[in-house]
Amino acid sequence: MSIEDLKSRLQTYTENANTHTSYSKFLEPKHLKKALQIVEQKIEDLETGETNSSKIYRTISRFNESGFSQFTRRDWKNITWGLSKIFPDMQEKLIAQDLGGKVLSHLQRADLELISIVYFPLLYSYFALDKNEKAEQKEKWIQIREILIFKKSDILKLSKGSKKWMHTLVDHAEILSDNPTREFVQRFIENEDTTLIQEELSSLKIAAHSWFWDDLIEASIKAIQNMNQTEYFNKIARFIKLAEKQHLYTTDILIALLQRYEKTTERHKPHEELKNLALNHWGNPQYDSSAGWRNVNAETKKMVVQWFVRADLEAFFTLFSSTADTNRFNYWIKFIDQISFSQIFLGLGSLRSQQQQHKEFRSKNQGRLKELTGSTNSNNAFLLKINNIYVVDFSDTGNACYAYSKLPYNDIGVEVKVSDLKNKNIVLFRGKTGERIALSHQGDWVTKFDEQLNRLGISVKEKKLNNRSYYSR
């Protein structure tokens, strides 16, 4: 056999050899590997551990005495850690002081050896500012980011061993970009457990008050406007819970949710949780004194007002009134686009009822309901402002309907007398001979009501008449 044949057979054998089998007789050094991991972790902890404040303050004193000329590597590390801290005789963090600016200017010109020492403290300071501090120190914050971006690849090459924070920077490169939270937004929206993102970025030691978390919430809120309708409806509950936890963002979340809801095909259907959150946060949208509603556009506010009107009429005709004519619900709901205010007056029977549905409605509408006095316990009333006319109707049969040019009662109190709601001296409805009258619900009352309301400038818009299913339940 020739030498060439031997070489060929040897190469084939080597290529087919099972490396794992060849070395299987050697035990895996598990204890040695574990010891190595412990040592590496201790080294990383030393590198990423914050410097004692007293040491930083002594370094600042050293600068005041001789400037940077006498600074050691440890001094640079100390003072870089101090950029995000407030020290005695300072009103703001060091980064806001002249010294902070000098430190950053020096580091922008520093060599790789110095940057390798201060890189993680700089990274920490990048995240340590809160939302307002970042805005106030935007120029210096950008300086830090530029140093981190410009030197990142060199630091990764220079570093010996595997460091968790470096892996995190590599895996999430956008964190140093103009849009640092973009890759996390969808996960933040999908998952209520935000600790998963915190754990994923734990090696960067991002402060709890960091601008980063505010940016993440703000970016997630902005994403609402770009959601398709199905995704939006699936995420409403997530954002309501977020609003209840992050009170600083309740207003922003409400604005985004409500204005997106107004653009859906389901805008006429009330969303109870969203409606109640808005009521608790901004008050009743039917009152001009509820200034919070100025945060949303007119169409969005009108949508929510209609939610309350619909809920009030449904409660009046189906929840509290066993004797009410439900055909009257269909009559009044057809004016919903023109109704800007609604008020329910409950008799003692409804106010004291222990039925669960009654208790829930009273609880959700706390502060919106009034007590009807001077009538039977079963009688309730409602008032609707249709255009500029106030219409009052009652639940018990035998009670007529009234219309006024202004509120017929004092809105300050909680109790309202039935006689105030039945004031024939100021009612607008008039008979054939011109006398003031109240409208009864007898005979062809619908035609009679239409004629009287039309005389007052109230009529149903044609497009609503063509869509009867919109009014019926």
C-alpha positions as CSV (number, residue, x, y, z in Angstrom):
1,M,0.0,0.0,0.0
2,S,1.4,3.4,-1.0
3,I,1.9,6.2,1.4
4,E,-0.8,8.2,-0.4
5,D,-3.3,5.5,0.2
6,L,-2.4,5.4,3.9
7,K,-2.9,9.1,4.2
8,S,-6.2,9.0,2.5
9,R,-7.5,6.2,4.8
10,L,-6.2,8.0,7.9
11,Q,-7.9,11.2,6.9
12,T,-11.2,9.4,6.3
13,Y,-10.9,7.7,9.7
14,T,-10.2,11.0,11.5
15,E,-13.1,12.7,9.9
16,N,-15.5,9.9,10.9
17,A,-14.1,9.6,14.4
18,N,-16.6,10.4,17.2
19,T,-14.8,13.1,19.3
20,H,-17.2,12.6,22.2
21,T,-16.5,8.9,22.4
22,S,-12.7,9.5,22.2
23,Y,-12.7,11.7,25.2
24,S,-15.6,10.0,27.2
25,K,-13.1,8.4,29.5
26,F,-12.3,11.9,31.0
27,L,-14.7,13.2,33.6
28,E,-16.3,16.6,33.0
29,P,-14.7,19.2,35.4
30,K,-18.0,20.3,36.9
31,H,-16.6,21.7,40.2
32,L,-13.9,23.6,38.3
33,K,-16.5,25.1,35.9
34,K,-18.7,26.1,38.8
35,A,-15.7,27.7,40.6
36,L,-14.8,29.6,37.4
37,Q,-18.4,30.9,37.1
38,I,-18.3,32.1,40.7
39,V,-15.0,33.9,40.2
40,E,-16.2,35.5,36.9
41,Q,-19.4,36.7,38.7
42,K,-17.4,38.2,41.5
43,I,-15.2,40.1,39.0
44,E,-18.3,41.4,37.2
45,D,-19.9,42.4,40.5
46,L,-16.8,44.4,41.4
47,E,-16.9,46.1,38.0
48,T,-20.6,46.9,38.1
49,G,-20.9,47.6,41.8
50,E,-21.5,51.2,42.7
51,T,-18.7,53.2,44.4
52,N,-19.3,54.4,47.9
53,S,-20.6,58.0,48.0
54,S,-17.9,59.1,50.5
55,K,-15.2,57.9,48.1
56,I,-16.8,59.8,45.2
57,Y,-17.0,62.9,47.4
58,R,-13.3,62.7,48.3
59,T,-12.6,62.4,44.5
60,I,-14.6,65.6,43.9
61,S,-12.6,67.3,46.6
62,R,-9.4,66.2,45.0
63,F,-10.5,67.7,41.7
64,N,-11.3,71.0,43.4
65,E,-7.7,71.0,44.7
66,S,-5.7,70.0,41.6
67,G,-8.1,69.3,38.7
68,F,-7.8,66.1,36.6
69,S,-4.0,66.1,36.5
70,Q,-3.6,64.0,39.6
71,F,-6.5,61.6,38.8
72,T,-5.9,57.9,39.1
73,R,-7.8,55.2,37.2
74,R,-9.8,54.7,40.5
75,D,-10.6,58.4,40.6
76,W,-12.1,58.4,37.1
77,K,-14.2,55.4,38.0
78,N,-15.4,57.0,41.2
79,I,-16.3,60.3,39.6
80,T,-18.1,58.6,36.7
81,W,-20.2,56.7,39.1
82,G,-21.0,60.0,40.8
83,L,-22.5,61.6,37.7
84,S,-26.0,60.5,38.7
85,K,-25.8,61.4,42.4
86,I,-26.4,64.4,44.5
87,F,-23.7,65.3,47.0
88,P,-23.4,67.8,50.0
89,D,-23.6,71.4,49.0
90,M,-25.2,70.5,45.7
91,Q,-28.9,71.1,44.7
92,E,-28.7,68.9,41.6
93,K,-27.0,65.7,40.5
94,L,-23.3,66.0,39.5
95,I,-24.1,65.7,35.8
96,A,-26.0,69.0,36.1
97,Q,-22.9,70.8,37.6
98,D,-20.0,72.3,35.7
99,L,-17.9,69.5,36.9
100,G,-20.2,67.0,35.3
101,G,-19.8,68.7,32.0
102,K,-16.0,68.7,32.3
103,V,-16.0,65.0,33.1
104,L,-18.0,64.2,30.0
105,S,-15.9,66.5,27.8
106,H,-12.7,64.8,29.0
107,L,-14.2,61.3,28.4
108,Q,-15.2,62.2,24.9
109,R,-11.5,62.6,24.1
110,A,-10.2,59.8,26.4
111,D,-8.3,56.7,25.1
112,L,-9.8,53.2,25.1
113,E,-7.9,52.2,28.3
114,L,-9.7,54.9,30.4
115,I,-13.1,54.3,28.7
116,S,-12.8,50.6,29.5
117,I,-12.6,51.5,33.2
118,V,-15.6,53.9,33.2
119,Y,-17.8,52.3,30.6
120,F,-20.2,50.6,32.9
121,P,-20.5,53.5,35.3
122,L,-21.3,55.7,32.3
123,L,-23.9,53.1,31.2
124,Y,-25.4,53.2,34.7
125,S,-25.6,57.1,34.6
126,Y,-27.2,56.9,31.1
127,F,-30.1,55.1,32.7
128,A,-30.0,56.7,36.2
129,L,-31.7,60.0,35.2
130,D,-35.4,60.2,35.5
131,K,-37.8,61.6,32.8
132,N,-37.5,65.2,33.9
133,E,-33.7,65.1,34.5
134,K,-33.2,63.6,31.1
135,A,-35.1,66.5,29.5
136,E,-33.3,69.1,31.6
137,Q,-29.8,67.5,30.8
138,K,-30.6,66.4,27.3
139,E,-27.3,67.6,25.8
140,K,-25.2,65.9,28.5
141,W,-27.3,62.7,28.3
142,I,-26.7,62.6,24.5
143,Q,-22.9,63.0,25.3
144,I,-23.0,59.9,27.4
145,R,-24.9,58.0,24.8
146,E,-22.4,59.0,22.1
147,I,-19.5,57.8,24.1
148,L,-21.2,54.5,24.8
149,I,-22.1,53.9,21.2
150,F,-18.8,55.0,19.7
151,K,-16.7,52.9,22.1
152,K,-19.0,49.8,22.4
153,S,-17.4,47.6,19.8
154,D,-13.9,48.3,21.0
155,I,-14.9,47.6,24.6
156,L,-16.5,44.3,23.6
157,K,-13.3,43.3,21.7
158,L,-11.0,44.4,24.5
159,S,-12.9,42.7,27.3
160,K,-11.7,39.3,28.5
161,G,-14.2,36.8,29.6
162,S,-18.0,36.8,29.2
163,K,-19.9,39.6,31.0
164,K,-23.7,39.6,31.3
165,W,-24.1,43.3,30.8
166,M,-22.1,43.1,27.6
167,H,-24.3,40.2,26.3
168,T,-27.3,42.3,27.1
169,L,-26.0,45.3,25.1
170,V,-25.3,43.0,22.2
171,D,-28.7,41.3,22.3
172,H,-30.5,44.6,22.7
173,A,-28.5,47.0,20.5
174,E,-31.4,49.4,20.1
175,I,-31.2,50.3,23.8
176,L,-28.6,52.9,22.8
177,S,-30.5,54.1,19.8
178,D,-33.0,57.0,19.3
179,N,-35.8,54.5,20.0
180,P,-34.4,52.5,22.9
181,T,-37.7,50.9,23.9
182,R,-39.1,49.9,20.5
183,E,-38.3,46.1,20.8
184,F,-39.9,45.9,24.2
185,V,-43.2,47.7,23.5
186,Q,-45.2,44.8,22.1
187,R,-44.1,42.5,25.0
188,F,-45.0,45.2,27.5
189,I,-48.5,45.5,25.9
190,E,-48.9,41.7,25.7
191,N,-47.8,40.8,29.2
192,E,-48.9,42.4,32.4
193,D,-45.9,40.9,34.2
194,T,-43.4,43.7,33.5
195,T,-40.8,42.0,35.8
196,L,-39.9,39.8,32.8
197,I,-38.4,42.8,31.0
198,Q,-36.8,44.0,34.1
199,E,-35.2,40.6,34.7
200,E,-34.0,40.5,31.1
201,L,-32.2,43.8,31.5
202,S,-31.2,43.3,35.1
203,S,-27.5,43.2,34.3
204,L,-27.7,46.8,33.2
205,K,-28.9,47.8,36.6
206,I,-31.6,50.2,35.3
207,A,-33.0,52.3,38.2
208,A,-36.7,52.0,39.0
209,H,-37.2,55.7,38.4
210,S,-35.2,55.7,35.1
211,W,-36.5,57.5,32.0
212,F,-36.3,54.2,30.3
213,W,-39.5,52.8,32.0
214,D,-41.3,56.1,31.3
215,D,-40.3,55.9,27.7
216,L,-41.6,52.3,27.5
217,I,-45.0,53.2,28.9
218,E,-45.3,56.3,26.7
219,A,-44.3,54.3,23.6
220,S,-46.9,51.6,24.5
221,I,-49.6,54.3,24.9
222,K,-48.7,55.8,21.5
223,A,-49.0,52.3,20.0
224,I,-52.7,52.3,20.8
225,Q,-53.5,54.6,17.9
226,N,-51.9,52.3,15.4
227,M,-53.6,49.1,16.5
228,N,-56.2,47.5,14.3
229,Q,-59.7,47.3,15.8
230,T,-59.4,43.6,16.9
231,E,-56.1,44.1,18.6
232,Y,-57.3,47.3,20.2
233,F,-60.3,45.7,21.8
234,N,-58.2,42.9,23.1
235,K,-55.8,45.3,24.8
236,I,-58.3,47.7,26.5
237,A,-58.3,45.6,29.7
238,R,-54.5,45.6,29.8
239,F,-54.3,49.4,29.6
240,I,-57.0,49.9,32.1
241,K,-55.1,47.9,34.6
242,L,-51.9,49.8,33.7
243,A,-53.8,53.1,34.3
244,E,-54.9,51.9,37.7
245,K,-51.3,51.0,38.7
246,Q,-49.4,53.9,37.0
247,H,-51.5,56.9,38.2
248,L,-49.1,59.4,36.6
249,Y,-50.2,58.0,33.2
250,T,-53.9,57.5,33.8
251,T,-54.7,60.7,31.9
252,D,-52.5,59.8,28.9
253,I,-54.0,56.3,28.8
254,L,-57.5,57.5,29.0
255,I,-57.0,60.0,26.1
256,A,-55.4,57.3,23.9
257,L,-58.1,54.6,24.7
258,L,-61.1,56.9,24.3
259,Q,-60.0,58.6,21.1
260,R,-59.1,55.2,19.6
261,Y,-62.5,53.9,20.7
262,E,-64.3,56.8,19.0
263,K,-62.8,55.6,15.7
264,T,-64.1,52.1,15.9
265,T,-67.3,50.8,14.4
266,E,-68.5,50.0,18.0
267,R,-68.4,53.6,19.2
268,H,-72.1,53.6,20.1
269,K,-71.7,50.6,22.4
270,P,-70.6,51.6,25.9
271,H,-67.5,50.1,27.4
272,E,-68.3,49.9,31.1
273,E,-64.8,49.6,32.5
274,L,-63.5,52.4,30.4
275,K,-66.5,54.6,31.1
276,N,-66.2,54.1,34.9
277,L,-62.4,54.8,34.9
278,A,-63.1,58.0,33.0
279,L,-65.9,59.0,35.4
280,N,-63.7,58.4,38.4
281,H,-60.8,60.2,36.9
282,W,-62.4,63.2,35.2
283,G,-65.9,63.3,36.6
284,N,-69.2,63.5,34.7
285,P,-68.6,64.5,31.0
286,Q,-72.1,66.1,31.0
287,Y,-71.0,68.9,33.3
288,D,-68.9,71.7,31.9
289,S,-67.1,72.0,35.2
290,S,-65.5,68.6,34.6
291,A,-62.3,70.1,33.1
292,G,-60.6,66.8,32.5
293,W,-62.8,66.2,29.5
294,R,-61.0,69.0,27.7
295,N,-58.2,66.5,27.2
296,V,-60.1,64.7,24.4
297,N,-61.7,66.1,21.2
298,A,-65.4,67.0,21.0
299,E,-66.4,63.9,19.2
300,T,-64.8,61.6,21.8
301,K,-66.5,63.5,24.6
302,K,-69.8,63.3,22.8
303,M,-69.4,59.5,22.4
304,V,-68.9,59.1,26.2
305,V,-71.8,61.4,27.0
306,Q,-74.0,59.1,24.8
307,W,-72.7,56.1,26.8
308,F,-74.0,57.7,30.0
309,V,-77.3,58.6,28.3
310,R,-77.8,55.1,27.0
311,A,-76.9,53.5,30.4
312,D,-79.2,55.9,32.2
313,L,-82.2,55.1,29.9
314,E,-81.5,51.4,30.0
315,A,-81.3,51.5,33.8
316,F,-84.5,53.6,34.0
317,F,-86.6,51.4,31.7
318,T,-85.2,47.9,32.3
319,L,-83.4,47.9,35.6
320,F,-85.3,50.0,38.1
321,S,-88.8,50.3,36.6
322,S,-91.0,47.2,36.5
323,T,-94.0,49.3,35.5
324,A,-92.3,51.5,32.8
325,D,-93.3,51.2,29.2
326,T,-90.2,49.9,27.3
327,N,-91.6,51.4,24.1
328,R,-90.7,54.7,25.6
329,F,-87.1,53.6,25.7
330,N,-87.1,53.1,21.9
331,Y,-88.7,56.5,21.6
332,W,-86.2,58.5,23.6
333,I,-83.1,56.6,22.5
334,K,-83.6,57.7,18.9
335,F,-82.6,61.3,20.0
336,I,-79.3,60.1,21.5
337,D,-77.1,62.0,19.0
338,Q,-78.8,65.3,20.2
339,I,-78.7,64.5,23.9
340,S,-75.9,66.3,25.9
341,F,-77.1,65.7,29.4
342,S,-79.1,63.1,31.3
343,Q,-80.1,62.8,35.0
344,I,-81.9,60.0,36.9
345,F,-84.1,60.7,39.9
346,L,-84.7,57.5,42.0
347,G,-87.5,57.0,44.4
348,L,-86.9,55.4,47.9
349,G,-87.7,51.9,46.5
350,S,-84.9,52.1,44.0
351,L,-82.5,53.9,46.4
352,R,-82.9,51.3,49.1
353,S,-83.2,48.2,46.9
354,Q,-80.7,45.5,47.9
355,Q,-80.8,43.8,44.5
356,Q,-77.2,43.3,43.3
357,Q,-77.8,45.0,40.0
358,H,-79.3,48.0,41.7
359,K,-76.4,48.2,44.2
360,E,-73.9,48.0,41.4
361,F,-75.5,50.7,39.3
362,R,-75.7,53.1,42.3
363,S,-72.1,52.4,43.2
364,K,-70.8,53.0,39.7
365,N,-72.8,56.2,39.4
366,Q,-72.1,57.5,42.8
367,G,-72.4,61.3,42.7
368,R,-74.6,61.3,39.6
369,L,-77.9,60.2,41.0
370,K,-80.6,62.3,42.8
371,E,-83.4,61.3,45.1
372,L,-87.0,61.9,44.0
373,T,-89.1,63.1,47.0
374,G,-92.8,63.8,47.4
375,S,-93.8,60.8,45.2
376,T,-94.5,57.1,45.5
377,N,-91.6,54.8,46.4
378,S,-91.8,53.1,43.1
379,N,-91.8,56.2,41.0
380,N,-88.5,57.3,39.3
381,A,-87.9,60.1,36.8
382,F,-85.3,61.0,34.2
383,L,-84.3,64.3,32.5
384,L,-82.8,64.6,29.1
385,K,-81.3,67.8,27.5
386,I,-82.1,67.5,23.8
387,N,-80.5,70.4,22.0
388,N,-81.5,73.2,24.4
389,I,-84.7,71.7,25.7
390,Y,-85.0,69.8,29.0
391,V,-87.5,66.9,28.9
392,V,-88.7,65.1,32.1
393,D,-90.5,61.8,32.1
394,F,-91.5,59.4,34.8
395,S,-91.6,55.6,35.3
396,D,-95.0,55.0,36.9
397,T,-98.0,55.0,34.7
398,G,-100.3,58.0,35.1
399,N,-97.4,60.5,35.0
400,A,-97.1,62.9,32.1
401,C,-94.1,64.3,30.3
402,Y,-92.8,67.9,30.7
403,A,-90.4,70.1,28.7
404,Y,-88.6,73.2,30.0
405,S,-86.2,75.8,28.6
406,K,-84.0,75.5,31.7
407,L,-83.4,73.1,34.6
408,P,-86.7,73.1,36.6
409,Y,-84.9,72.3,39.9
410,N,-81.9,73.4,41.9
411,D,-79.0,71.3,40.8
412,I,-76.9,71.8,43.9
413,G,-78.8,69.5,46.2
414,V,-79.2,65.7,46.1
415,E,-83.0,65.7,46.8
416,V,-85.4,67.0,44.1
417,K,-89.2,67.4,44.7
418,V,-91.5,65.8,42.2
419,S,-93.4,69.1,42.2
420,D,-90.3,70.8,40.8
421,L,-90.3,68.4,37.9
422,K,-94.0,68.9,37.3
423,N,-94.1,72.7,37.1
424,K,-97.0,73.5,34.6
425,N,-96.3,77.2,35.1
426,I,-93.0,77.0,33.0
427,V,-93.6,73.9,30.8
428,L,-93.1,74.5,27.1
429,F,-95.7,72.1,25.7
430,R,-98.9,73.9,24.6
431,G,-102.4,72.8,23.7
432,K,-104.4,73.8,20.6
433,T,-105.6,76.9,22.4
434,G,-102.1,77.9,23.5
435,E,-102.4,76.9,27.2
436,R,-99.4,75.2,28.9
437,I,-99.9,71.4,29.1
438,A,-98.0,68.2,30.0
439,L,-98.0,65.3,27.5
440,S,-99.7,62.1,28.5
441,H,-98.7,58.6,27.2
442,Q,-102.3,57.7,26.1
443,G,-103.5,56.9,22.6
444,D,-101.2,57.7,19.7
445,W,-98.8,59.4,22.1
446,V,-95.8,59.0,19.7
447,T,-97.3,61.2,17.1
448,K,-98.4,63.7,19.7
449,F,-94.9,63.8,21.2
450,D,-93.3,64.1,17.8
451,E,-95.5,67.1,16.9
452,Q,-94.8,68.9,20.2
453,L,-91.0,68.3,20.1
454,N,-90.9,69.3,16.4
455,R,-92.5,72.6,17.4
456,L,-89.6,73.1,19.9
457,G,-87.0,72.4,17.1
458,I,-86.4,68.8,18.0
459,S,-86.7,66.1,15.4
460,V,-85.0,62.8,14.6
461,K,-82.2,62.9,12.0
462,E,-83.1,61.0,8.8
463,K,-80.1,58.8,8.8
464,K,-81.1,57.5,12.3
465,L,-84.6,56.7,11.1
466,N,-83.1,54.5,8.4
467,N,-81.3,52.4,11.0
468,R,-84.0,51.3,13.5
469,S,-81.8,48.5,14.9
470,Y,-79.5,51.1,16.3
471,Y,-82.1,52.2,18.7
472,S,-83.7,48.9,19.7
473,R,-82.0,46.5,22.1
